[in-house]
Amino acid sequence: MLYLLFWLEAALVTGLLYRFIPALHPAWILPILIGAFLTFCLLFVLYLMVTSAMFSKKPPEKPNRFALLTVRLALPWFTSLLGIRLRVKGKEKLPATHAVYVANHRSAFDPVFVMNAFGKRKTAFVSKQSVAKYPFIGPYMNACGYVFIDRDSPMQSMRALHRAAKYVKESRINYGIFPEGTRSKDGRLLPFKSGAFVLAKKADVPIAVMKIEGSENALSFRFPRVTVTVLDVIPVEEVRALTPDALSERSRAVMEAAMLPQ
């Protein structure tokens, strides 16, 4: 939406300049159009930087609606800017209620693609603690309800999962977690950690098992295609009945089956 809007505004500015400056050579139309578009993009980045300063560094009592709305508008703009073609499969399988999303992990941009794929659903992620320190991005993530885990502190991690479960119950926000805990360089699944499945049990919600394809090429600048596929949903009744380890094995089996050559 913003991506198209910025191009329309750039076209309007270019048209007005060409109309009211008769001496303007037609050869300047394309450079002016591109320059105006980039100017609107830079102004939006500046807006994000300025507004990020208004958010507290402390975890909010509940996700900030303004931050969620801004991120919902920004993500499609960002993916379009990179020339990424995002495809979503199996969306109809998602439960009507909120859920925990688990997926394989190939790129730092994977949360962007998942949140963009299900833009109308309030979604946040469990992330490593260092991400909270990113300039202007970290404050927005914190305000949107992201929780940050210190991998070296099991106690801090458990507190973060408790807070995420609270957000799920009180603000009805979906949470995404990559159970591998880090990116896979070759596409093969790494060992799963239990956090996602502990969260699902604490929040008493279903688990949506997903597969992300093509995200490792996000910065190739070759108009990459990224596909987010909802493979299966583990119903809440099964989440209640199974242990975190059993839920981990169940989710991993679904992902591994989906990654076999067709």
Secondary structure, DSSP 8 states (H G I E B T S, - for coil): -HHHHHHHHHHHHHHHHHHH-TT--GGGHHHHHHHHHHHHHHHHHHHHHHHHTTS-SS--SS--HHHHHHHHHHHHHHHHHTT-EEEEE-GGGS-SS--EEEE----TTHHHHHHHHTTTS-EEEEEEGGGGGSTTHHHHHHHTT-EEE-TT-HHHHHHHHHHHHHHHHHH--EEEE-TTSS--SSS------SHHHHHHHHHT--EEEEEEESGGGTTSSS--EEEEEEEEEE-HHHHHHS-HHHHHHHHHHHHHHHHS--
